[in-house]
Amino acid sequence: MSLANTLVTNEVKDASGTEVEFSRISTNGRTTEFAKVGELPNAPYRLKVSHQETGSGANLVRRSVVRFDKTVTGASLLPRGVGAYMVLSAPVGDLSATTEIKNVIANLMSFCASLGASTTILYDCTGNGAAVLVDGSL
């Protein structure tokens, strides 16, 4: 699957569940970058996706990153960066299926976006994993 050049139909949402639109601004090798549609020049809001492979044959490992970075105005009125990303490290040269890759991604997403037995995605970051990221707890 390749990403569309514009992400405008609910692919990305904010904490209130509202769609945030992004448009591809560059692709270089195995890295692509999107900018938020209508972002201010002094407040970039970016989505980056990248992949790197090391090793060969059964030792081939792929490291993939999906990352959001946003420049915001801090309480001091200075620009500050906020970023969040997901990293996948997978021994793709020694896996016959993507089942276990999907399992660990699902584990991470469900831990961050849900509460125990809930089946609802919690965009407001009240899911168990997201809450500990937001408030720095264990």
Rosetta constraint file for C-alpha pairs under 8 A:
AtomPair CA 5 CA 23 HARMONIC 5.88 0.50
AtomPair CA 5 CA 24 HARMONIC 5.04 0.50
AtomPair CA 6 CA 21 HARMONIC 7.41 0.50
AtomPair CA 6 CA 22 HARMONIC 5.81 0.50
AtomPair CA 6 CA 23 HARMONIC 4.37 0.50
AtomPair CA 6 CA 24 HARMONIC 6.16 0.50
AtomPair CA 7 CA 11 HARMONIC 5.98 0.50
AtomPair CA 7 CA 12 HARMONIC 7.26 0.50
AtomPair CA 7 CA 21 HARMONIC 5.58 0.50
AtomPair CA 7 CA 22 HARMONIC 5.10 0.50
AtomPair CA 7 CA 23 HARMONIC 6.23 0.50
AtomPair CA 8 CA 12 HARMONIC 7.87 0.50
AtomPair CA 8 CA 19 HARMONIC 7.42 0.50
AtomPair CA 8 CA 20 HARMONIC 7.19 0.50
AtomPair CA 8 CA 21 HARMONIC 4.73 0.50
AtomPair CA 8 CA 22 HARMONIC 6.63 0.50
AtomPair CA 9 CA 19 HARMONIC 7.33 0.50
AtomPair CA 9 CA 21 HARMONIC 7.78 0.50
AtomPair CA 10 CA 18 HARMONIC 7.92 0.50
AtomPair CA 10 CA 19 HARMONIC 5.07 0.50
AtomPair CA 10 CA 20 HARMONIC 7.32 0.50
AtomPair CA 10 CA 21 HARMONIC 7.95 0.50
AtomPair CA 11 CA 19 HARMONIC 7.42 0.50
AtomPair CA 12 CA 19 HARMONIC 5.78 0.50
AtomPair CA 12 CA 20 HARMONIC 5.50 0.50
AtomPair CA 12 CA 21 HARMONIC 6.98 0.50
AtomPair CA 13 CA 17 HARMONIC 5.27 0.50
AtomPair CA 13 CA 18 HARMONIC 5.12 0.50
AtomPair CA 13 CA 19 HARMONIC 4.34 0.50
AtomPair CA 13 CA 20 HARMONIC 5.31 0.50
AtomPair CA 13 CA 123 HARMONIC 7.59 0.50
AtomPair CA 14 CA 18 HARMONIC 5.47 0.50
AtomPair CA 14 CA 19 HARMONIC 6.54 0.50
AtomPair CA 14 CA 20 HARMONIC 6.56 0.50
AtomPair CA 14 CA 123 HARMONIC 6.84 0.50
AtomPair CA 14 CA 124 HARMONIC 7.93 0.50
AtomPair CA 15 CA 123 HARMONIC 4.79 0.50
AtomPair CA 15 CA 124 HARMONIC 4.31 0.50
AtomPair CA 15 CA 125 HARMONIC 6.59 0.50
AtomPair CA 16 CA 123 HARMONIC 6.37 0.50
AtomPair CA 16 CA 124 HARMONIC 5.84 0.50
AtomPair CA 17 CA 123 HARMONIC 5.69 0.50
AtomPair CA 17 CA 124 HARMONIC 7.39 0.50
AtomPair CA 20 CA 36 HARMONIC 7.21 0.50
AtomPair CA 21 CA 36 HARMONIC 5.77 0.50
AtomPair CA 21 CA 37 HARMONIC 5.54 0.50
AtomPair CA 22 CA 34 HARMONIC 5.75 0.50
AtomPair CA 22 CA 35 HARMONIC 5.31 0.50
AtomPair CA 22 CA 36 HARMONIC 4.22 0.50
AtomPair CA 22 CA 37 HARMONIC 5.15 0.50
AtomPair CA 22 CA 47 HARMONIC 7.79 0.50
AtomPair CA 23 CA 34 HARMONIC 5.10 0.50
AtomPair CA 23 CA 35 HARMONIC 5.46 0.50
AtomPair CA 23 CA 36 HARMONIC 6.35 0.50
AtomPair CA 23 CA 37 HARMONIC 6.13 0.50
AtomPair CA 24 CA 32 HARMONIC 7.35 0.50
AtomPair CA 24 CA 33 HARMONIC 5.84 0.50
AtomPair CA 24 CA 34 HARMONIC 4.07 0.50
AtomPair CA 24 CA 35 HARMONIC 6.40 0.50
AtomPair CA 25 CA 32 HARMONIC 7.81 0.50
AtomPair CA 25 CA 33 HARMONIC 5.82 0.50
AtomPair CA 25 CA 34 HARMONIC 5.32 0.50
AtomPair CA 25 CA 35 HARMONIC 6.42 0.50
AtomPair CA 26 CA 32 HARMONIC 5.61 0.50
AtomPair CA 26 CA 33 HARMONIC 5.33 0.50
AtomPair CA 26 CA 34 HARMONIC 7.12 0.50
AtomPair CA 27 CA 31 HARMONIC 5.71 0.50
AtomPair CA 27 CA 32 HARMONIC 4.16 0.50
AtomPair CA 27 CA 33 HARMONIC 6.43 0.50
AtomPair CA 28 CA 32 HARMONIC 6.29 0.50
AtomPair CA 30 CA 50 HARMONIC 5.58 0.50
AtomPair CA 30 CA 51 HARMONIC 5.47 0.50
AtomPair CA 30 CA 52 HARMONIC 7.18 0.50
AtomPair CA 31 CA 48 HARMONIC 7.19 0.50
AtomPair CA 31 CA 49 HARMONIC 5.68 0.50
AtomPair CA 31 CA 50 HARMONIC 4.16 0.50
AtomPair CA 31 CA 51 HARMONIC 6.54 0.50
AtomPair CA 32 CA 48 HARMONIC 5.77 0.50
AtomPair CA 32 CA 49 HARMONIC 5.43 0.50
AtomPair CA 32 CA 50 HARMONIC 6.45 0.50
AtomPair CA 33 CA 46 HARMONIC 6.90 0.50
AtomPair CA 33 CA 47 HARMONIC 5.74 0.50
AtomPair CA 33 CA 48 HARMONIC 4.45 0.50
AtomPair CA 33 CA 49 HARMONIC 6.55 0.50
AtomPair CA 34 CA 46 HARMONIC 5.61 0.50
AtomPair CA 34 CA 47 HARMONIC 5.01 0.50
AtomPair CA 34 CA 48 HARMONIC 6.30 0.50
AtomPair CA 35 CA 39 HARMONIC 7.25 0.50
AtomPair CA 35 CA 44 HARMONIC 7.23 0.50
AtomPair CA 35 CA 45 HARMONIC 5.94 0.50
AtomPair CA 35 CA 46 HARMONIC 4.72 0.50
AtomPair CA 35 CA 47 HARMONIC 6.49 0.50
AtomPair CA 36 CA 44 HARMONIC 7.62 0.50
AtomPair CA 36 CA 45 HARMONIC 5.53 0.50
AtomPair CA 36 CA 46 HARMONIC 6.23 0.50
AtomPair CA 36 CA 47 HARMONIC 7.99 0.50
AtomPair CA 39 CA 43 HARMONIC 6.62 0.50
AtomPair CA 39 CA 44 HARMONIC 6.06 0.50
AtomPair CA 39 CA 45 HARMONIC 6.54 0.50
AtomPair CA 40 CA 44 HARMONIC 6.39 0.50
AtomPair CA 42 CA 71 HARMONIC 7.82 0.50
AtomPair CA 43 CA 70 HARMONIC 7.05 0.50
AtomPair CA 43 CA 71 HARMONIC 4.80 0.50
AtomPair CA 43 CA 72 HARMONIC 6.25 0.50
AtomPair CA 43 CA 79 HARMONIC 7.83 0.50
AtomPair CA 44 CA 69 HARMONIC 7.83 0.50
AtomPair CA 44 CA 70 HARMONIC 5.90 0.50
AtomPair CA 44 CA 71 HARMONIC 5.58 0.50
AtomPair CA 45 CA 68 HARMONIC 7.40 0.50
AtomPair CA 45 CA 69 HARMONIC 5.77 0.50
AtomPair CA 45 CA 70 HARMONIC 4.23 0.50
AtomPair CA 45 CA 71 HARMONIC 6.32 0.50
AtomPair CA 46 CA 67 HARMONIC 8.00 0.50
AtomPair CA 46 CA 68 HARMONIC 5.60 0.50
AtomPair CA 46 CA 69 HARMONIC 5.23 0.50
AtomPair CA 46 CA 70 HARMONIC 6.30 0.50
AtomPair CA 47 CA 66 HARMONIC 7.29 0.50
AtomPair CA 47 CA 67 HARMONIC 5.62 0.50
AtomPair CA 47 CA 68 HARMONIC 4.59 0.50
AtomPair CA 47 CA 69 HARMONIC 6.63 0.50
AtomPair CA 48 CA 65 HARMONIC 7.73 0.50
AtomPair CA 48 CA 66 HARMONIC 5.85 0.50
AtomPair CA 48 CA 67 HARMONIC 5.13 0.50
AtomPair CA 48 CA 68 HARMONIC 6.49 0.50
AtomPair CA 49 CA 64 HARMONIC 7.45 0.50
AtomPair CA 49 CA 65 HARMONIC 5.62 0.50
AtomPair CA 49 CA 66 HARMONIC 4.63 0.50
AtomPair CA 49 CA 67 HARMONIC 6.43 0.50
AtomPair CA 50 CA 64 HARMONIC 5.65 0.50
AtomPair CA 50 CA 65 HARMONIC 5.29 0.50
AtomPair CA 50 CA 66 HARMONIC 6.81 0.50
AtomPair CA 51 CA 62 HARMONIC 6.72 0.50
AtomPair CA 51 CA 63 HARMONIC 5.66 0.50
AtomPair CA 51 CA 64 HARMONIC 4.32 0.50
AtomPair CA 51 CA 65 HARMONIC 6.48 0.50
AtomPair CA 52 CA 62 HARMONIC 5.62 0.50
AtomPair CA 52 CA 63 HARMONIC 5.24 0.50
AtomPair CA 52 CA 64 HARMONIC 6.47 0.50
AtomPair CA 53 CA 60 HARMONIC 6.73 0.50
AtomPair CA 53 CA 61 HARMONIC 5.57 0.50
AtomPair CA 53 CA 62 HARMONIC 4.35 0.50
AtomPair CA 53 CA 63 HARMONIC 6.31 0.50
AtomPair CA 54 CA 60 HARMONIC 5.75 0.50
AtomPair CA 54 CA 61 HARMONIC 5.42 0.50
AtomPair CA 54 CA 62 HARMONIC 6.56 0.50
AtomPair CA 55 CA 59 HARMONIC 5.31 0.50
AtomPair CA 55 CA 60 HARMONIC 4.42 0.50
AtomPair CA 55 CA 61 HARMONIC 6.27 0.50
AtomPair CA 56 CA 60 HARMONIC 4.31 0.50
AtomPair CA 56 CA 61 HARMONIC 7.82 0.50
AtomPair CA 56 CA 93 HARMONIC 6.98 0.50
AtomPair CA 57 CA 93 HARMONIC 5.45 0.50
AtomPair CA 57 CA 94 HARMONIC 7.64 0.50
AtomPair CA 58 CA 91 HARMONIC 7.79 0.50
AtomPair CA 58 CA 92 HARMONIC 7.79 0.50
AtomPair CA 58 CA 93 HARMONIC 4.29 0.50
AtomPair CA 58 CA 94 HARMONIC 4.57 0.50
AtomPair CA 59 CA 91 HARMONIC 6.80 0.50
AtomPair CA 59 CA 93 HARMONIC 5.66 0.50
AtomPair CA 59 CA 94 HARMONIC 6.68 0.50
AtomPair CA 60 CA 91 HARMONIC 5.91 0.50
AtomPair CA 60 CA 92 HARMONIC 5.89 0.50
AtomPair CA 60 CA 93 HARMONIC 4.36 0.50
AtomPair CA 60 CA 94 HARMONIC 7.24 0.50
AtomPair CA 61 CA 89 HARMONIC 6.88 0.50
AtomPair CA 61 CA 90 HARMONIC 5.53 0.50
AtomPair CA 61 CA 91 HARMONIC 4.32 0.50
AtomPair CA 61 CA 92 HARMONIC 5.52 0.50
AtomPair CA 61 CA 93 HARMONIC 6.45 0.50
AtomPair CA 62 CA 88 HARMONIC 7.78 0.50
AtomPair CA 62 CA 89 HARMONIC 5.80 0.50
AtomPair CA 62 CA 90 HARMONIC 5.42 0.50
AtomPair CA 62 CA 91 HARMONIC 6.50 0.50
AtomPair CA 62 CA 92 HARMONIC 6.36 0.50
AtomPair CA 63 CA 87 HARMONIC 6.91 0.50
AtomPair CA 63 CA 88 HARMONIC 5.59 0.50
AtomPair CA 63 CA 89 HARMONIC 4.51 0.50
AtomPair CA 63 CA 90 HARMONIC 6.58 0.50
AtomPair CA 64 CA 87 HARMONIC 5.67 0.50
AtomPair CA 64 CA 88 HARMONIC 5.13 0.50
AtomPair CA 64 CA 89 HARMONIC 6.58 0.50
AtomPair CA 65 CA 85 HARMONIC 6.80 0.50
AtomPair CA 65 CA 86 HARMONIC 5.70 0.50
AtomPair CA 65 CA 87 HARMONIC 4.57 0.50
AtomPair CA 65 CA 88 HARMONIC 6.47 0.50
AtomPair CA 66 CA 85 HARMONIC 5.53 0.50
AtomPair CA 66 CA 86 HARMONIC 5.37 0.50
AtomPair CA 66 CA 87 HARMONIC 6.73 0.50
AtomPair CA 67 CA 83 HARMONIC 7.23 0.50
AtomPair CA 67 CA 84 HARMONIC 5.85 0.50
AtomPair CA 67 CA 85 HARMONIC 4.10 0.50
AtomPair CA 67 CA 86 HARMONIC 6.48 0.50
AtomPair CA 68 CA 83 HARMONIC 5.52 0.50
AtomPair CA 68 CA 84 HARMONIC 5.45 0.50
AtomPair CA 68 CA 85 HARMONIC 6.18 0.50
AtomPair CA 69 CA 81 HARMONIC 6.83 0.50
AtomPair CA 69 CA 82 HARMONIC 5.77 0.50
AtomPair CA 69 CA 83 HARMONIC 4.28 0.50
AtomPair CA 69 CA 84 HARMONIC 6.69 0.50
AtomPair CA 70 CA 81 HARMONIC 5.72 0.50
AtomPair CA 70 CA 82 HARMONIC 5.30 0.50
AtomPair CA 70 CA 83 HARMONIC 6.28 0.50
AtomPair CA 71 CA 79 HARMONIC 6.27 0.50
AtomPair CA 71 CA 80 HARMONIC 5.53 0.50
AtomPair CA 71 CA 81 HARMONIC 4.56 0.50
AtomPair CA 71 CA 82 HARMONIC 6.36 0.50
AtomPair CA 72 CA 79 HARMONIC 5.60 0.50
AtomPair CA 72 CA 80 HARMONIC 5.35 0.50
AtomPair CA 72 CA 81 HARMONIC 6.27 0.50
AtomPair CA 72 CA 82 HARMONIC 7.37 0.50
AtomPair CA 73 CA 77 HARMONIC 5.40 0.50
AtomPair CA 73 CA 78 HARMONIC 5.60 0.50
AtomPair CA 73 CA 79 HARMONIC 4.66 0.50
AtomPair CA 73 CA 80 HARMONIC 5.98 0.50
AtomPair CA 74 CA 78 HARMONIC 5.44 0.50
AtomPair CA 74 CA 79 HARMONIC 6.02 0.50
AtomPair CA 74 CA 80 HARMONIC 5.87 0.50
AtomPair CA 88 CA 105 HARMONIC 7.88 0.50
AtomPair CA 90 CA 101 HARMONIC 6.88 0.50
AtomPair CA 91 CA 95 HARMONIC 6.53 0.50
AtomPair CA 98 CA 102 HARMONIC 6.20 0.50
AtomPair CA 99 CA 103 HARMONIC 6.20 0.50
AtomPair CA 100 CA 104 HARMONIC 6.35 0.50
AtomPair CA 101 CA 105 HARMONIC 6.39 0.50
AtomPair CA 102 CA 106 HARMONIC 6.01 0.50
AtomPair CA 103 CA 107 HARMONIC 6.11 0.50
AtomPair CA 104 CA 108 HARMONIC 6.28 0.50
AtomPair CA 105 CA 109 HARMONIC 6.16 0.50
AtomPair CA 106 CA 110 HARMONIC 5.89 0.50
AtomPair CA 107 CA 111 HARMONIC 6.03 0.50
AtomPair CA 108 CA 112 HARMONIC 6.21 0.50
AtomPair CA 109 CA 113 HARMONIC 5.87 0.50
AtomPair CA 110 CA 114 HARMONIC 5.45 0.50
AtomPair CA 111 CA 115 HARMONIC 7.47 0.50
AtomPair CA 111 CA 127 HARMONIC 6.73 0.50
AtomPair CA 111 CA 128 HARMONIC 5.86 0.50
AtomPair CA 111 CA 129 HARMONIC 5.01 0.50
AtomPair CA 111 CA 130 HARMONIC 7.64 0.50
AtomPair CA 112 CA 125 HARMONIC 7.39 0.50
AtomPair CA 112 CA 127 HARMONIC 5.15 0.50
AtomPair CA 112 CA 128 HARMONIC 5.70 0.50
AtomPair CA 112 CA 129 HARMONIC 3.88 0.50
AtomPair CA 112 CA 130 HARMONIC 4.51 0.50
AtomPair CA 112 CA 131 HARMONIC 7.61 0.50
AtomPair CA 113 CA 121 HARMONIC 5.29 0.50
AtomPair CA 113 CA 122 HARMONIC 4.95 0.50
AtomPair CA 113 CA 123 HARMONIC 6.69 0.50
AtomPair CA 113 CA 125 HARMONIC 6.70 0.50
AtomPair CA 113 CA 126 HARMONIC 7.32 0.50
AtomPair CA 113 CA 127 HARMONIC 4.58 0.50
AtomPair CA 113 CA 128 HARMONIC 7.18 0.50
AtomPair CA 113 CA 129 HARMONIC 7.12 0.50
AtomPair CA 113 CA 130 HARMONIC 6.66 0.50
AtomPair CA 114 CA 118 HARMONIC 5.97 0.50
AtomPair CA 114 CA 119 HARMONIC 6.93 0.50
AtomPair CA 114 CA 120 HARMONIC 6.54 0.50
AtomPair CA 114 CA 121 HARMONIC 5.78 0.50
AtomPair CA 114 CA 122 HARMONIC 5.77 0.50
AtomPair CA 114 CA 126 HARMONIC 7.55 0.50
AtomPair CA 114 CA 127 HARMONIC 4.36 0.50
AtomPair CA 114 CA 128 HARMONIC 6.47 0.50
AtomPair CA 115 CA 126 HARMONIC 7.87 0.50
AtomPair CA 115 CA 127 HARMONIC 5.20 0.50
AtomPair CA 115 CA 128 HARMONIC 5.80 0.50
AtomPair CA 116 CA 128 HARMONIC 7.98 0.50
AtomPair CA 122 CA 126 HARMONIC 6.32 0.50
AtomPair CA 122 CA 127 HARMONIC 6.00 0.50
AtomPair CA 125 CA 130 HARMONIC 5.05 0.50
AtomPair CA 125 CA 131 HARMONIC 5.87 0.50
AtomPair CA 125 CA 134 HARMONIC 7.67 0.50
AtomPair CA 126 CA 130 HARMONIC 6.22 0.50
AtomPair CA 126 CA 131 HARMONIC 5.20 0.50
AtomPair CA 127 CA 131 HARMONIC 5.85 0.50
AtomPair CA 128 CA 132 HARMONIC 6.58 0.50
AtomPair CA 129 CA 133 HARMONIC 6.44 0.50
AtomPair CA 130 CA 134 HARMONIC 6.13 0.50
AtomPair CA 131 CA 135 HARMONIC 6.14 0.50
AtomPair CA 131 CA 137 HARMONIC 7.95 0.50
AtomPair CA 132 CA 136 HARMONIC 5.27 0.50
AtomPair CA 132 CA 137 HARMONIC 4.80 0.50
AtomPair CA 132 CA 138 HARMONIC 6.19 0.50
AtomPair CA 133 CA 137 HARMONIC 7.19 0.50
